[in-house]
Amino acid sequence: MRLLTVLVMLATGALPAHAHWNDIDLQAADGVRLKASYISPAKPGPAVLLVHQCNMDRKSWQSIGRKLHDAGVHVLTLDLRGFGDSEGEGIRGAGGFGEFLQKSHGDVDVAFDFLAKQAGVDPSRIAAGGASCGAMLTAELATRRDLKALMLLSGPPSENAVTHIAASPELAVFAAATTGDTIAPGVDAGLKGAVAGSPHPRSTVKIYSGSEHGLPMFAKNAELEPALIGWLKQELIGD
């Protein structure tokens, strides 16, 4: 009987623990090959796009991505151009950080559009999030694509993004930063202001003492990761 049950679960895709990340090739508007990883819960549900900070790559999201997948969320992680396995120039290219950001906005659009078209993804329940430069990019993505939730770690949103957040009662925002961030000084105040201007009742900001920037906040502040996972599950699934 146990063997029969396992075979039925395999046939119906009901064993999420056996799911694995699938490496994806995406093509940017200028022809640059971008690498991403996608994991599906093998059933209809919401989705999340995660964009790394500019001293990491897409693999930095594997732990959080796996936990979201286990909750029934489709997850796509992207290597920005010049990082990880993606082609192109990164922040040290001839055009510097500004040109990198300008090109990466389009790259993030390509990743979002790929995710939204995957079988089983509910296009009305897609979130995006990032750390540092990834947060800057996903904050802007929210102004161009319909998002249900936005997660920003240590990344200052632009004035355009802050204005959009304030005008979007359907967009829930989760933000976190430290008071002593030396990579993005003042980012804590910027994120507090952005969340304060959000009309969504469950928009949340968490400010911690310390100087950690982006994902290293998780190791220093043990409650942050479960709080983020729980918040995303609530916004996307209703748990």
C-alpha positions as CSV (number, residue, x, y, z in Angstrom):
1,M,0.0,0.0,0.0
2,R,2.9,2.4,0.9
3,L,4.6,1.8,-2.5
4,L,1.3,2.4,-4.3
5,T,0.8,5.7,-2.5
6,V,4.3,6.8,-3.4
7,L,3.8,6.0,-7.0
8,V,0.5,7.9,-7.1
9,M,2.2,10.9,-5.5
10,L,5.0,10.8,-8.0
11,A,2.6,10.6,-10.9
12,T,0.6,13.6,-9.7
13,G,3.6,15.7,-8.8
14,A,2.7,15.8,-5.1
15,L,6.3,15.4,-3.8
16,P,7.6,18.9,-3.6
17,A,10.7,17.7,-1.7
18,H,11.9,16.0,-4.9
19,A,11.5,19.1,-7.1
20,H,14.7,20.8,-8.3
21,W,15.8,24.1,-9.7
22,N,15.7,24.2,-13.5
23,D,18.3,26.5,-15.1
24,I,16.8,28.8,-17.6
25,D,18.4,30.8,-20.5
26,L,16.8,34.2,-21.1
27,Q,17.7,36.8,-23.8
28,A,17.9,40.5,-23.0
29,A,16.7,43.1,-25.5
30,D,20.3,43.7,-26.6
31,G,21.0,40.0,-27.1
32,V,22.9,39.3,-23.8
33,R,22.2,35.8,-22.5
34,L,20.9,35.9,-18.9
35,K,20.8,32.9,-16.6
36,A,18.0,32.2,-14.2
37,S,16.7,29.3,-12.1
38,Y,13.1,28.3,-11.8
39,I,11.4,26.0,-9.3
40,S,7.7,25.0,-9.6
41,P,5.5,23.4,-6.9
42,A,3.8,21.5,-9.8
43,K,0.4,23.0,-9.0
44,P,-1.4,26.3,-9.8
45,G,-0.4,29.1,-7.5
46,P,1.3,32.4,-6.9
47,A,4.9,33.3,-8.0
48,V,7.9,35.3,-6.8
49,L,10.8,36.8,-8.7
50,L,13.9,37.3,-6.6
51,V,16.8,39.5,-7.7
52,H,20.2,39.4,-5.9
53,Q,22.4,42.2,-4.5
54,C,25.4,43.3,-6.5
55,N,28.0,41.3,-4.6
56,M,26.1,38.0,-4.9
57,D,24.2,35.9,-7.5
58,R,21.0,34.0,-8.0
59,K,22.1,31.2,-5.7
60,S,21.9,33.5,-2.7
61,W,18.1,33.1,-2.8
62,Q,18.1,29.3,-2.7
63,S,17.1,28.9,0.9
64,I,14.2,31.4,0.8
65,G,13.2,30.2,-2.6
66,R,13.0,26.6,-1.5
67,K,10.8,27.6,1.5
68,L,8.5,29.5,-0.7
69,H,8.3,26.6,-3.1
70,D,7.4,24.3,-0.3
71,A,4.5,26.6,0.5
72,G,3.2,26.3,-3.0
73,V,4.9,29.3,-4.7
74,H,6.5,29.3,-8.1
75,V,10.0,30.9,-7.8
76,L,12.4,32.5,-10.3
77,T,15.8,33.7,-9.4
78,L,17.9,35.8,-11.9
79,D,21.6,36.4,-12.4
80,L,21.9,40.1,-13.4
81,R,24.1,40.8,-16.4
82,G,27.7,40.4,-15.5
83,F,27.0,38.3,-12.4
84,G,26.9,34.5,-11.8
85,D,26.3,32.7,-15.1
86,S,24.9,35.7,-17.1
87,E,26.8,37.3,-19.9
88,G,27.3,41.1,-20.2
89,E,29.1,43.8,-18.2
90,G,28.2,44.3,-14.6
91,I,28.7,47.3,-12.4
92,R,32.4,47.6,-13.4
93,G,31.7,48.0,-17.1
94,A,32.6,51.0,-19.1
95,G,29.3,52.7,-18.4
96,G,29.5,52.2,-14.7
97,F,26.7,51.5,-12.2
98,G,24.2,53.8,-14.0
99,E,24.4,52.1,-17.3
100,F,24.2,48.7,-15.6
101,L,21.0,49.7,-13.8
102,Q,19.5,51.1,-17.0
103,K,20.1,47.9,-18.9
104,S,19.1,45.7,-16.0
105,H,15.6,47.3,-15.8
106,G,14.9,45.6,-19.1
107,D,16.5,42.4,-18.0
108,V,14.2,42.2,-15.0
109,D,11.2,42.8,-17.2
110,V,12.3,39.8,-19.3
111,A,12.5,37.6,-16.2
112,F,9.1,38.8,-14.9
113,D,7.4,38.1,-18.2
114,F,8.9,34.6,-18.4
115,L,7.7,33.8,-14.9
116,A,4.2,35.2,-15.6
117,K,3.8,32.9,-18.6
118,Q,4.7,29.6,-16.8
119,A,2.1,27.0,-16.5
120,G,0.2,27.2,-13.3
121,V,1.3,30.7,-12.3
122,D,-1.5,33.0,-11.3
123,P,-0.7,36.3,-12.9
124,S,-2.8,38.2,-10.3
125,R,-0.6,36.9,-7.5
126,I,3.0,37.7,-8.4
127,A,5.5,39.3,-6.1
128,A,9.0,40.5,-6.7
129,G,11.8,41.3,-4.3
130,G,15.5,42.0,-4.1
131,A,18.4,43.1,-2.0
132,S,20.5,46.2,-2.5
133,C,20.6,46.9,-6.3
134,G,18.1,44.1,-6.7
135,A,15.7,46.0,-4.5
136,M,16.2,49.1,-6.5
137,L,15.4,47.2,-9.7
138,T,12.3,45.4,-8.3
139,A,11.0,48.7,-6.9
140,E,11.1,50.1,-10.4
141,L,9.6,46.9,-11.8
142,A,6.5,47.5,-9.7
143,T,5.9,50.8,-11.7
144,R,5.8,48.8,-15.0
145,R,4.2,45.5,-14.1
146,D,1.3,44.5,-11.9
147,L,2.6,43.1,-8.6
148,K,0.7,42.0,-5.6
149,A,3.6,42.3,-3.2
150,L,7.1,43.9,-3.2
151,M,10.0,43.0,-0.9
152,L,12.9,45.5,-0.5
153,L,16.1,44.7,1.5
154,S,18.6,47.5,2.0
155,G,17.8,49.0,-1.4
156,P,16.7,52.6,-1.7
157,P,13.6,53.0,-4.0
158,S,13.7,55.9,-6.4
159,E,11.3,58.9,-6.1
160,N,9.3,57.4,-9.0
161,A,9.0,54.1,-7.1
162,V,8.0,55.8,-3.8
163,T,5.3,57.8,-5.7
164,H,4.0,54.6,-7.2
165,I,3.9,52.8,-3.9
166,A,1.9,55.7,-2.4
167,A,-0.6,55.6,-5.2
168,S,-1.1,51.8,-5.2
169,P,-3.4,50.5,-2.4
170,E,-3.3,47.0,-3.9
171,L,0.5,46.7,-3.5
172,A,1.8,45.4,-0.2
173,V,5.4,46.3,0.7
174,F,7.9,44.6,3.0
175,A,11.1,46.5,3.7
176,A,14.1,45.9,5.9
177,A,17.4,47.7,6.6
178,T,19.9,48.5,9.3
179,T,20.6,51.8,10.9
180,G,24.4,51.7,10.3
181,D,24.4,50.5,6.7
182,T,27.7,51.9,5.2
183,I,27.0,50.7,1.7
184,A,23.7,52.6,1.4
185,P,23.8,55.2,4.2
186,G,20.3,56.5,5.1
187,V,18.6,53.5,3.4
188,D,16.7,52.8,6.6
189,A,15.1,56.3,6.6
190,G,14.3,55.9,2.9
191,L,12.5,52.6,3.3
192,K,10.7,53.8,6.4
193,G,9.4,56.7,4.4
194,A,8.3,54.5,1.5
195,V,6.4,52.1,3.7
196,A,4.9,55.0,5.7
197,G,3.5,56.3,2.4
198,S,2.0,52.9,1.4
199,P,-1.8,52.8,1.7
200,H,-1.8,49.0,2.0
201,P,-2.7,48.0,5.5
202,R,-0.1,45.2,5.8
203,S,2.9,47.0,4.4
204,T,5.7,46.5,6.9
205,V,9.1,47.8,7.7
206,K,11.8,46.3,9.9
207,I,14.8,48.4,11.0
208,Y,17.6,46.7,12.8
209,S,20.7,48.1,14.6
210,G,24.0,47.1,12.9
211,S,25.7,47.6,9.6
212,E,24.6,44.5,7.6
213,H,23.5,45.2,4.1
214,G,21.0,43.0,2.3
215,L,21.0,39.2,2.9
216,P,23.6,39.2,5.7
217,M,20.8,40.8,7.8
218,F,19.2,37.3,8.1
219,A,22.2,35.8,10.0
220,K,22.3,38.7,12.4
221,N,18.5,39.0,13.0
222,A,17.0,35.5,13.4
223,E,13.4,36.6,13.2
224,L,13.8,38.4,9.8
225,E,13.6,35.4,7.5
226,P,10.6,33.7,9.1
227,A,8.9,37.1,9.3
228,L,9.5,37.7,5.6
229,I,8.4,34.2,4.6
230,G,5.3,34.4,6.7
231,W,4.4,37.8,5.2
232,L,4.9,36.7,1.6
233,K,2.7,33.6,2.3
234,Q,0.0,35.8,3.8
235,E,0.0,38.2,0.9
236,L,0.2,35.5,-1.9
237,I,-1.6,32.6,-0.4
238,G,-3.6,33.9,2.5
239,D,-1.9,31.8,5.2
